[in-house]
Amino acid sequence: MPDILVLYYSRGGSVARLARQIARGVGEVEGMQARLRTVPPVAAVTQAAAPPVPEDGAPYVERADLAECAGLLLGSPTRFGNMAAPLKHFLDGLGAEWASGTLVGKPAAVFTSTATQHGGQESTLLSMMLPLLHHGCVIAGIPYTEPALSATREGGTPYGASHVAGGGDDPQPSDDEAVLARALGRRVAALAARLA
Ligand SMILES: Cc1cc2nc3c(=O)[nH]c(=O)nc-3n(C[C@H](O)[C@H](O)[C@H](O)COP(=O)(O)O)c2cc1C
């Protein structure tokens, strides 16, 4: 069974922690496992090169990860109501994958983190869905049959998993946020298994 790609950018660790909860959810589906990958930062000085291996966390994504995955989840911190530049920069380089239909028919979902409760989680989640639709992915959200979706007073949306880090930028997801992140990982993995 091929992997589910969990691909994210995180600077402060909030999105990275959500990604790990999602990966746990993927692993709860029999025969499925998550492949955690990140993207390099971008710099105003365009010649600045990223180190070949990230200093910590997941390895950098490679094009083979996109071809080999059975489904994928994209995560980014919210930056002014939108995804962060490093993830957008990576997506903007996927012309060849778009042309050859590498991701067509694969289930996909999205996740984010903000400092504030109404700081643009849903617009960021929607912004990450747009390129996935162009690539032919089948978008999955979180259904309200997940009780935590109605109970949460922090993050967690029908558009995707999320975390509210607050003014102190606490990266630790709340119980409901973690439950919903795992549910989203499980959902994409279960859809991929059924489609296979
Ligand atoms: C340039 C910039 C723009 C940001 N824009 C928003 C925003 O629009 N709304 C919000 O609530 N938080 C915003 N934040 C805060 C981050 O979304 C938040 O700290 C997030 O949890 C960081 O995720 P990370 O720890 O995975 O890097 C912004 C942060 C930066 C650096």
The ligand as an SDF file (V2000), in Angstrom:
LIG
                    3D

 31 33  0  0  0  0  0  0  0  0999 V2000
    4.1640   37.2600    8.3740 C   0  0  0  0  0  0  0  0  0  0  0  0
    3.1580   36.6070    9.2600 C   0  0  0  0  0  0  0  0  0  0  0  0
    1.8150   36.7350    8.9910 C   0  0  0  0  0  0  0  0  0  0  0  0
    0.8600   36.1640    9.8380 C   0  0  0  0  0  0  0  0  0  0  0  0
   -0.4620   36.3150    9.5380 N   0  0  0  0  0  0  0  0  0  0  0  0
   -1.3870   35.8420   10.4190 C   0  0  0  0  0  0  0  0  0  0  0  0
   -2.7810   36.0380   10.1670 C   0  0  0  0  0  0  0  0  0  0  0  0
   -3.1940   36.5470    9.1220 O   0  0  0  0  0  0  0  0  0  0  0  0
   -3.6650   35.6040   11.1130 N   0  0  0  0  0  0  0  0  0  0  0  0
   -3.2490   35.0040   12.2930 C   0  0  0  0  0  0  0  0  0  0  0  0
   -4.0800   34.7060   13.1390 O   0  0  0  0  0  0  0  0  0  0  0  0
   -1.9260   34.7490   12.5050 N   0  0  0  0  0  0  0  0  0  0  0  0
   -1.0070   35.1460   11.6060 C   0  0  0  0  0  0  0  0  0  0  0  0
    0.3220   34.8940   11.8320 N   0  0  0  0  0  0  0  0  0  0  0  0
    0.7020   34.0180   12.9670 C   0  0  0  0  0  0  0  0  0  0  0  0
    0.9310   32.5630   12.5210 C   0  0  0  0  0  0  0  0  0  0  0  0
   -0.0700   32.1170   11.6350 O   0  0  0  0  0  0  0  0  0  0  0  0
    0.9370   31.6360   13.7470 C   0  0  0  0  0  0  0  0  0  0  0  0
    1.9480   32.0560   14.6350 O   0  0  0  0  0  0  0  0  0  0  0  0
    1.0940   30.1640   13.4050 C   0  0  0  0  0  0  0  0  0  0  0  0
    0.6860   29.4060   14.5220 O   0  0  0  0  0  0  0  0  0  0  0  0
    2.5410   29.7980   13.0590 C   0  0  0  0  0  0  0  0  0  0  0  0
    2.6210   28.4090   12.7030 O   0  0  0  0  0  0  0  0  0  0  0  0
    4.0100   27.6240   12.8780 P   0  0  0  0  0  0  0  0  0  0  0  0
    4.3040   27.5900   14.3640 O   0  0  0  0  0  0  0  0  0  0  0  0
    3.7560   26.2530   12.3270 O   0  0  0  0  0  0  0  0  0  0  0  0
    5.0650   28.3600   12.0910 O   0  0  0  0  0  0  0  0  0  0  0  0
    1.2780   35.4340   10.9760 C   0  0  0  0  0  0  0  0  0  0  0  0
    2.6470   35.2690   11.2330 C   0  0  0  0  0  0  0  0  0  0  0  0
    3.5850   35.8510   10.3900 C   0  0  0  0  0  0  0  0  0  0  0  0
    5.0530   35.6690   10.6910 C   0  0  0  0  0  0  0  0  0  0  0  0
  1  2  1  0
  2  3  1  0
  2 30  2  0
  3  4  2  0
  4  5  1  0
  4 28  1  0
  5  6  2  0
  6  7  1  0
  6 13  1  0
  7  8  2  0
  7  9  1  0
  9 10  1  0
 10 11  2  0
 10 12  1  0
 12 13  2  0
 13 14  1  0
 14 15  1  0
 14 28  1  0
 15 16  1  0
 16 17  1  0
 16 18  1  0
 18 19  1  0
 18 20  1  0
 20 21  1  0
 20 22  1  0
 22 23  1  0
 23 24  1  0
 24 25  2  0
 24 26  1  0
 24 27  1  0
 28 29  2  0
 29 30  1  0
 30 31  1  0
M  END
$$$$
